[in-house]
Amino acid sequence: MIKKIALAVFSVILLSGAGMASAHGDASKGVAAAIAAPDRPEADVKRDAARQPAKVLIFSAIKPGDMVADLGAGGGYFTRLISGIVGEHGQVIAQNPPDWVEQYKSIAPALAALAKARPNVKAVTAKFDDLGFTDESLDVVTMALIYHDVVLSSADTGAMNKQIYAALKPGGVYLITDHHAKAGSGDASTEKLHRIDAALVRKAVEAAGFTLEAQSDALHFDSDDRTKNVFDPSVRGKTDRFVYRFRKAK
């Protein structure tokens, strides 16, 4: 029942988005099929309302056959969806840092099960600033709602962004979503509120050579004043989030 509702919601998105279905053509169909996949856990489907995967994944420009790295993949919410989009000729690398895998015991078995069910999924444990990707091997790199966590950790974000730039093929995409902090606050809210200033992220990523190609309001919520912890029940799932699509030069 929940999956039927999710598919219905996706249909409404396509019909309500000004020309979205016609503008994105087959991309929309691929995303719809990934979201409606019968093997998606009910827990994942329940998260769709808050994470708006249809809008975000269409915006990501991920397509069949792509090689994608899903950084900070956790148990694979987005990894599973991306797997459905790239298909049998593509691959998704689900990366998590060693300390996450050690702390959150559900990550490893969840990704192991996903990789067993989906041959195009590969789970990797690697530090954010020591990713180990081959140069120009990836079409897209995604980072969903965890850039602030990387900043909060001991990882060198400058080194990470440079490694991502090197790993992407010419014209490749680096997609970042995260929770908005107050403008001008830099990284002051990363620990207390789990938010980050979007301008800080943009500056850091552009310093690695990327160009901000586009941004989406798919996760924009006017009701969020950006002062509450993202886990506060009054804003959880309705935080104002930025969605940035950076591009490597061709």
VMD Tcl script that draws the C-alpha trace (Angstrom):
set ca {
  {0.00 0.00 0.00}
  {2.78 2.42 0.93}
  {4.58 1.73 -2.36}
  {1.40 2.44 -4.32}
  {1.11 5.76 -2.52}
  {4.75 6.56 -3.29}
  {4.19 5.89 -6.97}
  {1.07 8.02 -6.95}
  {3.01 10.86 -5.34}
  {5.66 10.57 -8.04}
  {2.96 10.85 -10.71}
  {1.64 14.01 -9.11}
  {5.16 15.47 -9.09}
  {5.52 14.84 -12.81}
  {2.15 16.35 -13.60}
  {2.62 19.39 -11.37}
  {6.22 20.20 -12.37}
  {6.10 22.72 -15.22}
  {7.03 20.56 -18.18}
  {9.15 18.28 -16.03}
  {8.00 15.04 -17.60}
  {8.55 16.27 -21.17}
  {11.79 18.03 -20.30}
  {13.41 15.01 -18.72}
  {11.80 12.28 -20.82}
  {13.32 8.87 -20.19}
  {15.10 10.12 -17.04}
  {11.73 10.55 -15.35}
  {10.68 7.04 -16.36}
  {13.90 5.57 -15.01}
  {13.54 7.34 -11.69}
  {9.88 6.32 -11.45}
  {10.78 2.69 -12.01}
  {13.56 2.83 -9.40}
  {11.20 4.32 -6.81}
  {8.49 1.74 -7.58}
  {10.88 -1.23 -7.42}
  {9.17 -4.05 -5.48}
  {12.26 -4.88 -3.43}
  {12.50 -1.48 -1.76}
  {12.19 -1.81 2.03}
  {9.07 -0.24 3.52}
  {11.32 1.82 5.79}
  {12.92 3.40 2.72}
  {9.57 4.13 1.12}
  {8.41 5.89 4.28}
  {11.40 8.24 3.99}
  {10.45 9.38 0.48}
  {8.11 12.14 1.62}
  {10.95 13.85 3.49}
  {13.74 13.17 1.00}
  {11.86 13.77 -2.27}
  {13.94 11.27 -4.29}
  {12.00 11.82 -7.52}
  {12.89 15.50 -7.74}
  {16.44 15.08 -6.49}
  {17.34 12.15 -8.74}
  {15.90 13.73 -11.87}
  {17.91 16.85 -11.06}
  {21.05 14.72 -10.54}
  {21.19 13.82 -14.25}
  {22.09 10.19 -13.40}
  {21.34 7.97 -16.38}
  {21.51 4.30 -17.42}
  {25.06 2.99 -17.69}
  {26.57 5.60 -15.37}
  {29.30 4.86 -12.85}
  {28.20 6.56 -9.60}
  {29.77 6.91 -6.16}
  {27.29 7.46 -3.33}
  {29.38 8.96 -0.53}
  {28.28 8.51 3.07}
  {25.76 6.01 1.78}
  {24.76 4.67 5.19}
  {22.54 1.62 4.72}
  {21.91 2.43 1.07}
  {18.70 4.45 0.78}
  {19.93 6.38 -2.26}
  {22.30 3.61 -3.37}
  {19.35 1.31 -4.05}
  {17.52 3.97 -6.05}
  {20.62 4.88 -8.07}
  {21.20 1.18 -8.74}
  {17.79 1.00 -10.38}
  {18.52 4.01 -12.57}
  {22.00 3.04 -13.83}
  {20.91 -0.51 -14.56}
  {22.97 -3.57 -15.37}
  {25.51 -1.64 -17.42}
  {26.19 0.87 -14.65}
  {27.53 0.61 -11.12}
  {27.03 2.27 -7.76}
  {29.86 2.44 -5.24}
  {28.39 2.85 -1.75}
  {31.09 4.45 0.42}
  {31.13 4.82 4.17}
  {34.08 5.78 6.40}
  {35.51 3.16 8.80}
  {34.24 4.90 11.93}
  {30.65 4.91 10.62}
  {30.79 1.21 9.82}
  {32.14 0.53 13.28}
  {29.66 2.75 15.09}
  {26.51 1.89 13.14}
  {26.37 -1.89 13.08}
  {23.46 -2.02 10.64}
  {25.42 -0.49 7.74}
  {27.60 -3.44 6.74}
  {24.86 -6.11 6.68}
  {22.43 -3.78 4.92}
  {24.89 -3.03 2.13}
  {26.01 -6.65 1.92}
  {22.41 -7.71 1.37}
  {21.89 -4.97 -1.19}
  {25.05 -5.91 -3.10}
  {23.93 -9.55 -3.12}
  {20.54 -8.60 -4.53}
  {21.88 -5.95 -6.90}
  {25.09 -7.01 -8.73}
  {25.73 -3.42 -9.81}
  {26.24 -2.30 -6.18}
  {29.67 -2.33 -4.55}
  {30.17 -1.41 -0.89}
  {33.44 0.32 0.00}
  {34.83 1.35 3.37}
  {37.17 4.31 2.92}
  {37.93 7.62 4.57}
  {36.36 10.68 3.01}
  {39.78 12.18 2.29}
  {41.30 8.91 1.08}
  {38.65 7.56 -1.27}
  {40.93 5.58 -3.55}
  {38.95 6.13 -6.76}
  {40.66 5.78 -10.14}
  {41.03 9.05 -12.03}
  {38.24 9.80 -14.53}
  {36.34 6.63 -13.63}
  {33.04 8.12 -12.43}
  {30.15 9.92 -14.10}
  {28.45 11.17 -10.93}
  {29.32 11.53 -7.25}
  {26.50 12.09 -4.76}
  {26.62 13.26 -1.16}
  {23.23 13.42 0.54}
  {22.84 15.39 3.77}
  {26.27 14.55 5.17}
  {28.70 17.23 3.95}
  {28.36 18.88 7.36}
  {29.34 15.58 8.98}
  {32.51 15.47 6.91}
  {33.35 19.02 7.97}
  {32.67 18.07 11.57}
  {34.98 15.07 11.34}
  {38.76 15.09 11.08}
  {38.61 14.59 7.31}
  {40.32 17.09 5.01}
  {37.41 18.35 2.90}
  {39.76 20.15 0.53}
  {41.56 16.91 -0.23}
  {38.22 15.10 -0.56}
  {36.85 17.56 -3.11}
  {40.05 17.42 -5.16}
  {39.93 13.61 -5.17}
  {36.31 13.72 -6.32}
  {37.21 16.15 -9.09}
  {40.01 13.84 -10.25}
  {37.77 10.76 -10.09}
  {35.04 12.26 -12.26}
  {35.17 12.03 -16.00}
  {35.26 15.34 -17.93}
  {31.76 16.81 -17.64}
  {31.00 14.70 -14.56}
  {28.52 15.76 -11.86}
  {29.03 16.26 -8.13}
  {25.62 16.43 -6.42}
  {25.45 17.74 -2.84}
  {22.40 18.18 -0.62}
  {22.53 19.37 2.98}
  {20.64 21.26 5.64}
  {20.82 25.05 5.41}
  {22.37 26.94 8.31}
  {21.96 30.66 8.72}
  {23.63 32.56 5.88}
  {27.10 33.68 6.86}
  {27.43 31.19 9.72}
  {30.09 29.07 8.02}
  {30.60 25.80 9.88}
  {29.48 27.11 13.29}
  {26.27 25.01 13.25}
  {27.72 21.69 12.13}
  {27.92 20.13 15.58}
  {25.04 21.74 17.46}
  {22.45 21.83 14.67}
  {23.84 19.46 12.01}
  {23.59 22.26 9.47}
  {26.07 24.11 7.29}
  {26.21 27.40 5.44}
  {25.58 26.67 1.76}
  {28.00 29.43 0.74}
  {30.82 27.67 2.60}
  {30.13 24.43 0.73}
  {29.98 26.21 -2.63}
  {33.25 28.03 -2.02}
  {35.05 24.83 -0.97}
  {33.80 22.79 -3.92}
  {34.52 25.52 -6.45}
  {38.04 25.79 -5.03}
  {38.59 22.20 -6.21}
  {37.79 23.24 -9.79}
  {34.05 22.63 -10.04}
  {31.45 25.02 -11.42}
  {28.04 25.32 -9.81}
  {25.86 24.46 -12.78}
  {22.44 24.55 -11.14}
  {20.57 24.39 -7.85}
  {17.14 22.99 -7.07}
  {14.42 24.03 -4.63}
  {13.21 20.42 -4.35}
  {14.04 20.41 -0.63}
  {13.19 24.01 0.16}
  {10.90 24.68 3.12}
  {9.98 28.26 3.99}
  {8.73 27.13 7.39}
  {12.26 26.28 8.56}
  {14.03 29.28 10.09}
  {17.33 27.34 10.14}
  {17.82 27.72 13.90}
  {16.72 24.28 15.13}
  {18.62 21.01 15.27}
  {17.64 18.95 12.22}
  {16.45 16.14 14.53}
  {14.04 18.43 16.35}
  {10.57 16.88 15.82}
  {9.17 20.23 14.74}
  {11.44 20.37 11.66}
  {12.65 16.83 11.08}
  {11.98 15.89 7.48}
  {11.04 19.51 6.72}
  {14.37 21.30 7.07}
  {15.30 23.81 4.41}
  {17.96 22.03 2.34}
  {20.11 23.13 -0.57}
  {20.56 20.92 -3.62}
  {23.67 21.81 -5.64}
  {24.73 20.27 -8.95}
  {28.39 20.98 -9.62}
  {30.04 20.11 -12.93}
  {33.61 19.23 -13.86}
  {34.83 20.98 -16.99}
  {34.64 18.91 -20.18}
}
mol new
graphics top color blue
foreach p $ca { graphics top sphere $p radius 0.5 }
foreach p [lrange $ca 0 end-1] q [lrange $ca 1 end] { graphics top cylinder $p $q radius 0.2 }
display resetview
